[in-house]
Amino acid sequence: MTRRLVSSGSSFEREIGYSRAVVDGDWVFVSGTTGFDYATMTIVDDVVEQAEQCLRNIEAALAQAGASLDDVVRVTYLLPSADDFPKCWPVLRRAFGKVRPAATMMQVGLADRRMRIEIEVTARRRVPPLGERIPI
């Protein structure tokens, strides 16, 4: 299997020089993903809405990689204010409550003051994408 790069089309990827996700075998490594709507390159102020957009962006990257939120084994939450984290729990529980990945939350500074949450995930595909053979 070869390494494959996944792009969201975000201008950040091109300007900074990274991929939204990297697929390496069954593993999918999704970069720290913020609440920007990549189609419009806009971001709302509400942390809960940003968390929802983060997850939509992550879902799109995982889908391009032949995976889903159900394949996530590790998640890291990065927030400038730890006080905002509990507000996001219902959104995060809807996304990950069934698979319950290993998780870490850190209070950190983010690259843009408008960003209130950033989420990074690692997934392991359980079902190979169409066209890929399963080793026998």
N, C-alpha and C positions, 0 to 999 in steps of 0.2 A: 504494500500500500504506500501511496505517496502522500506527502504533505500538501495540503490545499489551503489556500487563503480565502476567507470570506469577507466581503465588504458590504457595508450598509449604504454606501454612497455618501456618507458624511464627509464634509470638507475637512474635518479634523484628521481623518485617516490619511488623506493625501498631504496635508500641511505638516503633520507631525511625523508621519512615516510609520504607520502601524496598521494592523488588520483588525477588523471588528472581532474576527474569530480565526483560529487556526485549527484545522482538522489534521490530526496525526493518528492514523490507524482508527481505532474505535474511540479515541479521545477527542473532545472538542473543548478548546480553551477560549472562552469569550472574554474579551478585554473589559476593563472597567467601563460600564455603560451608564450614561447619565439620562436625564429626563428630556433631552432635546428631541423634538420631532424632526427627524433628519430630512423629511420632505420639504419642510419650510425653514429649517434651522432656527426654530423658535423654542422657547422654554417658558413654562408658566411658573408662577412663584410658589404655588402650594406644594408642600413636600409630598403629600399623599398622591396628588396628580402626577408629580414627577416620578414617584415610585411606580405607578401604573404604567407610565410611558417607558421607564427603564425596562420593565418586564415585557412590554410589547416589542421594544427594540431587541431584547435578548431572545424572545421567542422567534423573531424573524431571522436572526443570525443562526439560531439552532436549527430552524427549518431548512435553511440553505445548506446546512451541514448534515441533514438527514437525521436530526435529533429533535427532542422536545424538552419541555420543562420536566417531564417525567424521568428524563435521563440524567438530570443534574445530581451530582454527588457531593459537590462543594460549592458554597456560596460565601462571598465576602461582601459585607455592607460597609460603606464608607460614608460618614456624615460629618459635616462641620459642627453640628450640634447634637450631642447625644440625646438631648431632650426631645428631639424630633422623631427618634426611632420608634417609640411606642405608638405614635400616630400611624405608622406604616404597617404595624403588625397585622391588621386584618387583610391588607392587600397581599402581604408576604405569605400569610397563612393560606390564602386562596391559591396562590401559585405553588407553594412548596409543602403544604400541610400533609399531603398524601405521601410524598416521597421522603420528606424530612432529611434533607442533605446535612452534612456537617457544615457548620456555619460559624462565622466570626463577624463581629461588628466592631469597627474602630471609629473613633472621633478623630478627624483629620481636616486639614485644609484642602480644598479642591481647587482646580485650575481656574475656575470662573466663579465669582461671588454669587452668581445667579443659581448655581448648582447647589441643591440641598441634599442630594443623595446620589451615590454612585454604587452600582452593583456589578460584581464580577462573578462569573460562574465557571465551573469545570463540569463537563458532562462526559459520560461514557455511553456511546450508542449501544443499545442492546439488539436492535434490528438493523442489519446492514441496509443501506440505501439500495434502491432498485439498480440493477446493473453490476453491483459488486458481489463477487462470489464469497461464499462462506467456506473457509478452509476445512478440508475433510481430513 
